[in-house]
């Protein structure tokens, strides 16, 4: 499949290479730390960029837990077999330290033309050598930064990559940070040949994973894609979640329990997660520590009601990693059925629960899209879009647009009806008008809005209705 999307990211990489090419900075070299969840397409992106750039390139991917001596030998081999002008100069040389390996790289880099160096899974490389970050900093400062090179440091462990840039770390201040998110809903639509609500469904199911989306035959509907994926135990959809969890949390049974409670069983409150954990209720201190760890890794997040009043005690947890949302909800428990050749049972599980799951899963997508589209002329003050609920969860208001969090002023309140078969009705708008007054900062004159793929019936008291295509336009 041809490379699709990532225009903004490719332009960003090209900009940094152009900075190297112009050579107008004190340091000729530029270092960029690119982080993103595993299997989100970091390696594919930089490979595509390197090909398009035409610059001489060396690519090395580290392995977790590998023998340090073997890693150094493979590093030297990658340099010697690359198309760097000085590659022949280092052929046959086997470094005995990370400093020596990086110095070898510097020797092979050209002085007169820009080059690209990719160190993939750099946290795994550095953790194999005590003081590895310090060695990287030293060789960068003394040798590499003097070369016209774009050094790309890639990593799939978000917390470890962020740690490289902390003020107490040797490499602090030397790399520009860049985050590679999953494919946007619009890019998934392009890959799958779908538009509107169908494209959003494809994004919700694939989680924006390029490896999953590329198995979606263009124009295929959700049920056909799922049937084809469940028919193969090696399909990208089936194996994707296990690979993310095994890579991020090897041997961490508690993390799996918490993710299962949130993503698999739909629990959102602390007490609900605590009770729903498989194997019995979790200790409060253990659950708190696990939620903090999962939050630091950007796997889960806690939403808080948005209004004039802060309500931290009413937070609700959800899976933040889009690659895990559908997998935890429908795929993980279906793995035994898929393995024994019963994709029909896996598909039946989705049919029973997809509509209810979609109604909740689409809300973060809607809110992010609106935050990208706003502020505008109608709501120049709205910069945050969230939801609101009290401790009892009744009523729940899908959309609250405000100037900040907590809000100084509420710009609108709204509802989300994610369906294609019928527009938002006058009765639904009337119910919103009645219940929304419970939100602190909302009065009778607060504008009402709606999101629905089918639009809204004429004559309702809605200030605006956004369709699925309107929201997809939030992404380039």
C-alpha positions as CSV (number, residue, x, y, z in Angstrom):
1,X,0.0,0.0,0.0
2,X,1.4,3.5,-0.8
3,X,2.3,5.8,2.0
4,X,-0.9,7.7,3.1
5,X,-1.2,10.8,5.2
6,X,1.4,12.2,7.7
7,X,1.8,15.4,5.6
8,X,2.3,17.6,8.6
9,X,4.9,15.2,10.1
10,X,6.8,14.9,6.8
11,X,6.8,18.7,6.5
12,X,8.1,19.0,10.0
13,X,11.0,16.5,9.4
14,X,11.7,18.3,6.1
15,X,11.9,21.6,7.9
16,X,14.5,20.3,10.3
17,X,16.6,18.8,7.5
18,X,16.4,22.2,5.8
19,X,17.8,23.9,8.9
20,X,20.7,21.5,8.7
21,X,21.1,22.2,4.9
22,X,21.2,26.0,5.5
23,X,23.8,25.7,8.2
24,X,23.0,29.0,9.8
25,X,23.1,27.8,13.4
26,X,26.1,27.5,15.7
27,X,25.7,23.8,15.7
28,X,25.4,22.4,12.2
29,X,23.6,19.3,13.4
30,X,20.0,19.0,14.6
31,X,18.6,16.3,16.9
32,X,14.9,15.4,17.0
33,X,13.4,13.1,19.5
34,X,10.4,11.4,18.0
35,X,8.2,9.5,20.4
36,X,5.0,7.6,19.8
37,X,3.3,4.4,20.8
38,X,4.7,1.2,19.3
39,X,3.3,0.2,15.9
40,X,2.1,3.8,15.4
41,X,4.3,4.1,12.3
42,X,7.5,5.9,13.5
43,X,9.9,3.7,11.6
44,X,7.7,3.8,8.5
45,X,7.5,7.6,8.7
46,X,11.2,8.2,9.0
47,X,12.0,5.6,6.3
48,X,9.6,7.4,3.9
49,X,11.1,10.7,4.8
50,X,14.6,9.6,4.3
51,X,13.7,8.2,0.8
52,X,12.0,11.4,-0.2
53,X,14.9,13.6,1.1
54,X,17.5,11.8,-1.0
55,X,20.0,12.4,1.8
56,X,22.6,9.7,2.7
57,X,21.1,7.8,5.6
58,X,22.0,5.2,8.3
59,X,19.3,3.4,10.2
60,X,19.8,1.3,13.3
61,X,17.2,-0.3,15.4
62,X,18.1,-1.4,19.0
63,X,16.6,-4.5,20.7
64,X,15.5,-4.7,24.2
65,X,17.7,-6.9,26.5
66,X,20.2,-7.6,23.7
67,X,23.8,-8.3,24.5
68,X,25.6,-5.0,24.5
69,X,28.6,-6.3,22.6
70,X,26.3,-7.7,19.9
71,X,24.4,-4.4,19.7
72,X,27.7,-2.5,19.2
73,X,28.7,-4.8,16.4
74,X,25.3,-4.4,14.7
75,X,25.5,-0.7,15.0
76,X,28.9,-0.6,13.4
77,X,27.7,-2.9,10.6
78,X,24.7,-0.6,10.0
79,X,27.1,2.4,9.6
80,X,29.5,0.4,7.4
81,X,26.8,-0.8,5.0
82,X,24.9,2.5,4.7
83,X,25.1,5.0,1.9
84,X,27.1,7.5,4.0
85,X,30.0,8.8,2.0
86,X,32.5,7.6,4.7
87,X,31.0,4.2,5.3
88,X,34.0,2.4,3.8
89,X,36.3,4.1,6.3
90,X,34.7,2.2,9.2
91,X,34.2,-1.2,7.6
92,X,35.5,-4.0,9.8
93,X,35.8,-1.8,12.9
94,X,34.0,-3.2,16.0
95,X,33.6,-0.7,18.8
96,X,33.8,-1.7,22.4
97,X,31.8,1.1,24.0
98,X,28.9,3.2,23.1
99,X,31.1,6.2,22.9
100,X,33.3,4.4,20.4
101,X,30.3,3.4,18.3
102,X,29.0,7.0,18.1
103,X,32.4,8.3,17.3
104,X,32.6,5.7,14.5
105,X,29.3,7.1,13.2
106,X,30.7,10.7,13.3
107,X,33.7,9.6,11.3
108,X,31.4,8.2,8.5
109,X,29.2,11.3,8.3
110,X,30.0,13.8,5.5
111,X,31.1,17.3,6.2
112,X,29.8,18.9,3.0
113,X,26.2,17.5,2.5
114,X,23.3,16.9,4.9
115,X,22.8,13.3,6.2
116,X,20.1,11.6,8.2
117,X,20.8,9.2,11.1
118,X,18.0,7.2,12.7
119,X,18.4,5.5,16.1
120,X,15.3,3.5,16.5
121,X,14.2,2.4,20.0
122,X,16.9,4.5,21.5
123,X,15.8,4.0,25.1
124,X,16.6,0.3,24.7
125,X,20.0,1.1,23.3
126,X,20.9,3.5,26.1
127,X,19.6,1.2,28.9
128,X,22.1,-1.5,27.7
129,X,25.0,0.8,28.7
130,X,25.3,2.3,32.2
131,X,25.6,6.1,31.7
132,X,24.5,5.7,28.0
133,X,22.6,9.0,27.9
134,X,25.8,10.7,29.1
135,X,27.8,9.1,26.4
136,X,25.3,10.2,23.8
137,X,25.4,13.7,25.1
138,X,29.2,13.8,25.1
139,X,29.7,12.5,21.6
140,X,26.8,14.8,20.3
141,X,28.5,17.9,21.9
142,X,32.0,17.0,20.7
143,X,31.6,15.3,17.4
144,X,28.1,14.8,16.0
145,X,26.7,18.4,16.4
146,X,29.5,19.7,14.3
147,X,28.4,17.7,11.3
148,X,25.5,18.6,9.0
149,X,23.3,15.8,10.3
150,X,19.7,15.3,11.3
151,X,19.8,12.8,14.2
152,X,16.4,11.2,14.7
153,X,16.0,9.5,18.1
154,X,12.9,7.2,18.0
155,X,11.2,5.5,21.0
156,X,8.0,3.7,21.7
157,X,8.0,4.0,25.5
158,X,6.6,7.5,25.9
159,X,7.6,7.8,29.6
160,X,11.2,6.8,28.8
161,X,11.5,9.2,25.8
162,X,10.1,12.0,27.9
163,X,12.7,11.1,30.6
164,X,15.6,11.8,28.1
165,X,14.5,15.4,28.0
166,X,14.1,16.0,31.7
167,X,16.3,18.8,33.2
168,X,18.2,16.3,35.4
169,X,19.2,14.2,32.4
170,X,22.5,14.6,30.4
171,X,20.8,15.1,27.0
172,X,18.4,17.8,28.3
173,X,18.0,20.7,25.9
174,X,19.8,19.1,23.0
175,X,16.8,17.6,21.1
176,X,13.6,19.0,19.7
177,X,10.7,16.9,20.8
178,X,8.1,15.6,18.4
179,X,5.2,13.3,19.1
180,X,3.7,10.9,16.5
181,X,0.1,10.3,17.2
182,X,-2.0,7.5,15.6
183,X,-3.4,8.2,12.1
184,X,-6.0,10.9,12.2
185,X,-9.6,10.0,11.5
186,X,-9.3,11.7,8.2
187,X,-6.2,9.7,7.2
188,X,-8.0,6.5,8.2
189,X,-10.9,7.6,5.9
190,X,-8.4,8.0,3.1
191,X,-6.9,4.6,3.6
192,X,-10.2,2.8,3.8
193,X,-12.0,4.8,1.2
194,X,-14.7,5.8,3.6
195,X,-16.3,9.1,4.5
196,X,-18.6,10.5,7.2
197,X,-19.7,8.3,10.0
198,X,-18.2,5.2,8.2
199,X,-14.8,6.8,8.3
200,X,-15.2,7.6,12.0
201,X,-16.2,4.0,12.7
202,X,-13.1,2.8,10.8
203,X,-11.0,5.0,13.0
204,X,-12.6,3.8,16.2
205,X,-12.1,0.2,15.2
206,X,-8.5,0.5,14.0
207,X,-7.5,3.0,16.6
208,X,-5.6,4.9,13.9
209,X,-3.0,2.0,13.7
210,X,-1.4,2.1,10.3
211,X,-0.9,-1.7,10.4
212,X,-4.5,-2.4,11.1
213,X,-5.9,0.2,8.7
214,X,-3.8,-1.1,5.8
215,X,-5.6,-4.4,6.1
216,X,-9.0,-2.7,5.5
217,X,-9.9,-3.2,1.9
218,X,-11.0,0.2,0.5
219,X,-14.8,0.6,0.5
220,X,-15.4,-2.3,2.9
221,X,-17.9,-1.8,5.7
222,X,-17.1,-2.3,9.4
223,X,-18.8,-5.8,9.7
224,X,-17.0,-7.2,6.6
225,X,-13.6,-5.9,7.9
226,X,-14.3,-7.5,11.3
227,X,-15.4,-10.8,9.8
228,X,-12.2,-10.9,7.7
229,X,-10.0,-10.0,10.6
230,X,-11.5,-12.4,13.1
231,X,-11.1,-15.2,10.5
232,X,-7.3,-15.0,10.9
233,X,-5.6,-15.2,14.3
234,X,-2.6,-13.4,12.8
235,X,-4.6,-10.4,11.5
236,X,-3.3,-7.0,12.6
237,X,-6.5,-6.3,14.5
238,X,-6.3,-9.5,16.5
239,X,-2.7,-9.2,17.5
240,X,-2.3,-5.5,17.8
241,X,-3.5,-5.1,21.4
242,X,-1.4,-8.0,22.7
243,X,1.7,-6.5,21.2
244,X,1.1,-3.1,22.7
245,X,0.5,-4.6,26.2
246,X,3.4,-7.0,26.0
247,X,5.7,-4.2,24.9
248,X,4.6,-1.7,27.4
249,X,3.8,-3.8,30.4
250,X,5.7,-7.1,30.3
251,X,4.7,-9.3,33.2
252,X,2.5,-6.5,34.8
253,X,-0.6,-8.4,35.7
254,X,-2.1,-5.5,37.7
255,X,-1.9,-3.2,34.8
256,X,-3.7,-5.7,32.6
257,X,-6.4,-6.1,35.3
258,X,-7.0,-2.3,35.5
259,X,-7.1,-1.9,31.7
260,X,-9.5,-4.8,31.5
261,X,-11.8,-3.2,34.0
262,X,-11.7,0.2,32.2
263,X,-11.6,-0.9,28.6
264,X,-13.1,-4.3,28.7
265,X,-15.8,-3.9,31.3
266,X,-16.5,-0.2,30.9
267,X,-15.9,0.8,34.5
268,X,-15.1,4.6,34.8
269,X,-15.1,5.3,38.5
270,X,-12.3,4.5,41.0
271,X,-14.5,2.3,43.1
272,X,-16.0,0.6,40.0
273,X,-12.5,-0.2,38.6
274,X,-11.5,-1.5,42.1
275,X,-14.4,-3.9,42.3
276,X,-14.3,-5.1,38.7
277,X,-10.7,-6.2,38.5
278,X,-10.4,-9.8,37.6
279,X,-9.0,-11.9,40.4
280,X,-10.8,-9.9,43.1
281,X,-11.0,-6.3,44.3
282,X,-7.7,-4.3,44.1
283,X,-6.1,-2.6,47.1
284,X,-6.7,1.1,46.9
285,X,-3.1,2.0,47.1
286,X,-2.2,-0.5,44.4
287,X,-4.9,0.8,42.1
288,X,-3.8,4.4,42.7
289,X,-0.2,3.6,41.8
290,X,-1.3,1.6,38.7
291,X,-3.5,4.4,37.4
292,X,-0.7,6.9,37.9
293,X,1.7,4.6,35.9
294,X,-0.9,4.1,33.2
295,X,-1.5,7.8,33.0
296,X,2.2,8.6,32.8
297,X,2.4,6.2,29.8
298,X,-0.6,7.9,28.2
299,X,-2.6,4.7,28.2
300,X,-5.5,5.9,30.4
301,X,-6.7,9.3,31.3
302,X,-9.2,10.8,33.7
303,X,-11.9,13.2,32.5
304,X,-13.4,15.8,34.8
305,X,-16.7,17.6,34.5
306,X,-16.3,21.0,32.7
307,X,-18.1,23.9,34.2
308,X,-17.5,27.0,36.4
309,X,-16.9,24.7,39.3
310,X,-13.9,22.3,39.6
311,X,-15.0,18.7,40.4
312,X,-11.8,16.6,40.7
313,X,-13.6,14.0,42.9
314,X,-16.1,13.3,40.0
315,X,-13.4,12.2,37.5
316,X,-14.1,9.4,35.2
317,X,-11.4,7.1,33.7
318,X,-11.2,5.9,30.1
319,X,-8.7,4.3,27.8
320,X,-6.7,7.1,26.2
321,X,-4.7,4.9,23.7
322,X,-7.0,4.6,20.7
323,X,-5.2,1.4,19.6
324,X,-6.5,-0.3,22.8
325,X,-10.0,0.9,23.0
326,X,-11.7,-1.4,20.6
327,X,-9.3,-4.3,21.3
328,X,-10.0,-4.3,25.0
329,X,-13.7,-4.0,24.6
330,X,-14.2,-6.7,21.9
331,X,-11.1,-8.5,20.8
332,X,-9.3,-9.6,23.9
333,X,-12.1,-11.8,25.2
334,X,-12.7,-13.1,21.7
335,X,-9.2,-14.4,21.3
336,X,-10.0,-18.0,22.3
337,X,-12.9,-18.1,19.8
338,X,-10.6,-16.7,17.1
339,X,-7.9,-19.3,17.9
340,X,-10.3,-22.2,17.6
341,X,-11.8,-21.1,14.3
342,X,-15.0,-19.5,15.5
343,X,-14.9,-16.0,14.1
344,X,-18.7,-16.0,14.1
345,X,-18.8,-15.9,17.9
346,X,-16.3,-13.0,18.0
347,X,-18.4,-11.1,15.4
348,X,-21.6,-11.8,17.4
349,X,-20.0,-10.2,20.5
350,X,-19.3,-7.1,18.5
351,X,-22.9,-7.0,17.1
352,X,-24.3,-7.1,20.6
353,X,-22.3,-4.3,22.0
354,X,-21.0,-2.1,19.2
355,X,-23.8,0.5,19.3
356,X,-23.5,1.1,23.0
357,X,-19.7,1.1,23.0
358,X,-19.6,3.5,20.0
359,X,-21.9,6.0,21.7
360,X,-19.3,6.3,24.5
361,X,-16.1,5.9,22.5
362,X,-17.0,8.6,20.0
363,X,-17.3,11.3,22.6
364,X,-13.5,12.0,22.9
365,X,-13.3,12.1,19.1
366,X,-16.1,14.7,19.0
367,X,-14.6,16.9,21.7
368,X,-11.1,16.8,20.2
369,X,-12.5,17.7,16.8
370,X,-14.5,20.6,18.2
371,X,-11.4,21.9,20.0
372,X,-9.6,21.8,16.7
373,X,-12.4,23.7,14.9
374,X,-12.9,26.3,17.7
375,X,-12.6,29.1,18.5
376,X,-14.5,30.6,15.5
377,X,-16.6,33.7,14.8
378,X,-19.6,32.3,16.7
379,X,-17.6,31.3,19.8
380,X,-14.4,33.3,19.9
381,X,-13.9,32.5,23.5
382,X,-14.4,28.7,23.4
383,X,-11.1,26.8,23.6
384,X,-12.0,23.8,25.7
385,X,-14.7,21.2,25.0
386,X,-15.7,18.6,27.6
387,X,-18.7,17.1,29.2
388,X,-20.5,17.5,32.5
389,X,-21.9,15.0,35.1
390,X,-22.6,15.1,38.8
391,X,-21.6,12.4,41.3
392,X,-24.8,10.5,40.5
393,X,-24.1,10.7,36.7
394,X,-27.7,12.1,36.2
395,X,-27.9,14.1,34.1
396,X,-24.9,13.7,31.8
397,X,-24.3,16.5,29.4
398,X,-22.3,15.4,26.3
399,X,-20.8,18.8,25.3
400,X,-19.7,21.9,27.3
401,X,-17.8,24.6,25.4
402,X,-15.8,26.9,27.7
403,X,-12.9,29.4,27.7
404,X,-10.8,27.4,30.1
405,X,-10.8,24.4,32.6
406,X,-12.4,25.1,35.0
407,X,-14.4,27.5,33.0
408,X,-14.6,31.3,33.4
409,X,-17.6,31.3,31.1
410,X,-19.6,28.6,29.3
411,X,-20.1,29.3,25.6
412,X,-22.5,26.4,24.8
413,X,-23.9,23.1,25.9
414,X,-24.8,20.2,23.6
415,X,-25.6,16.6,22.9
416,X,-24.1,13.9,20.7
417,X,-26.4,11.5,18.9
418,X,-24.1,9.4,16.8
419,X,-26.5,7.9,14.3
420,X,-27.0,8.1,10.5
421,X,-30.6,7.0,10.4
422,X,-32.3,9.9,12.0
423,X,-31.5,13.6,12.8
424,X,-31.6,15.2,16.2
425,X,-35.3,15.7,17.1
426,X,-37.0,18.7,18.7
427,X,-37.8,16.5,21.7
428,X,-34.1,15.7,22.3
429,X,-33.2,19.4,22.0
430,X,-36.0,20.2,24.5
431,X,-34.6,17.6,27.0
432,X,-31.1,19.1,26.6
433,X,-32.5,22.6,27.4
434,X,-34.1,21.3,30.5
435,X,-31.3,19.2,31.9
436,X,-28.4,21.5,30.9
437,X,-29.4,24.1,33.5
438,X,-27.9,21.8,36.1
439,X,-24.4,22.7,34.8
440,X,-22.8,25.5,36.9
441,X,-22.6,28.5,34.6
442,X,-25.4,27.5,32.2
443,X,-28.5,29.6,32.0
444,X,-31.6,29.8,29.9
445,X,-29.8,31.9,27.3
446,X,-26.8,29.5,26.9
447,X,-26.6,28.4,23.2
448,X,-27.5,24.8,22.5
449,X,-25.5,22.7,19.9
450,X,-25.6,19.1,18.6
451,X,-23.4,16.6,16.9
452,X,-25.1,14.0,14.7
453,X,-24.1,12.4,11.4
454,X,-27.7,12.8,10.2
455,X,-27.9,16.5,11.2
456,X,-31.0,17.9,13.0
457,X,-34.6,18.5,12.1
458,X,-35.4,22.0,10.9
459,X,-36.8,24.5,13.3
460,X,-35.0,23.3,16.5
461,X,-33.5,25.7,19.0
462,X,-30.0,24.6,18.1
463,X,-27.3,27.3,17.5
464,X,-25.3,24.8,15.4
465,X,-25.3,21.2,14.4
466,X,-22.0,19.4,13.3
467,X,-22.1,16.3,11.1
468,X,-19.4,13.6,10.9
469,X,-17.9,15.2,7.8
470,X,-17.8,18.6,9.6
471,X,-15.7,17.0,12.3
472,X,-13.4,15.1,10.0
473,X,-12.5,18.4,8.4
474,X,-10.8,19.3,11.7
475,X,-7.8,17.3,10.5
476,X,-5.9,18.3,7.4
